[in-house]
C-alpha cells in the first residue's frame, strides 16, 4: 500500500540571520524535529535566500553528496580542489565531499538576492575521492516533461553521484498530467514544488510544499497551475 508523508511549506524550519533567510524541510542547524530527520538517503533540503555580497565562509564537509540548484540570481563557488566558478539559475552543481573538502559560497552581486536549493544526499560509499561537477540545463528540455539531472550512472544524463538516486526537474503547463515510474522498486520519491500547484494521491500541493511517497513504483501528477517541480528518488534504507 502506498505510503506518504506531507510537509507543508509553512511547517518547515525557518531562520533569518539577516544575510541568510533559510527554510529547512528537514532538521538542520538549530532546527530539530525528530520526525523530520530526512527522507531515506535525502538528508537536507534547504531553501536559501542570500543577501547581496554575502555568503558562507570557507567550511568543511565529508562523506556527503551536496547538490546546489540556483533558482534566482548567482552563486560564486570556491573550494580546496581549486575550483572557482559562478553558477546561475538553470545550472546544477554537485560536490562529492568524500574524504573531505573545504568550500565557500557567496552571492557575488551587489544589487540582488540569490535564491537556491541546497540538497544533501547520504552516499552509498564512504572515503571516496572528492569531486566537483556542474551542468547548464537547456530550458526547452524540461518543458512539460521531467529532465534527468542526477543519477548513479556516470554515462547517464545529468550529473552522477555516489548513490542510487535519480533527480528530475520540469516546468509544466496547467492541466498537464505527468506519469513517473520509479527507477528502483525499493526507492522512495520526494516531490518538491518549486512553484505552482499540483494534485497527487488526492492531495493538493502548493508552492514550496513537499511530499514523500514510497511502497509504490508509479505515480501520476496533475498540474493545477503552471508549475515547476523537482523530483528526488532515493533509497529508503
PyMOL commands that set and color helices and strands:
alter all, ss='L'
color gray80, all
select helices_A, chain A and resi 9-11+139-142
alter helices_A, ss='H'
color red, helices_A
select strands_A, chain A and resi 3-7+13-16+20-24+42-50+55-61+65-72+74-79+84-88+91-96+101-106+114-121+131-136+147-151+159-160+166-172+177-181+187-195+197-200+203-206+210-214+218-223+227-235
alter strands_A, ss='S'
color yellow, strands_A
deselect
rebuild
show_as cartoon
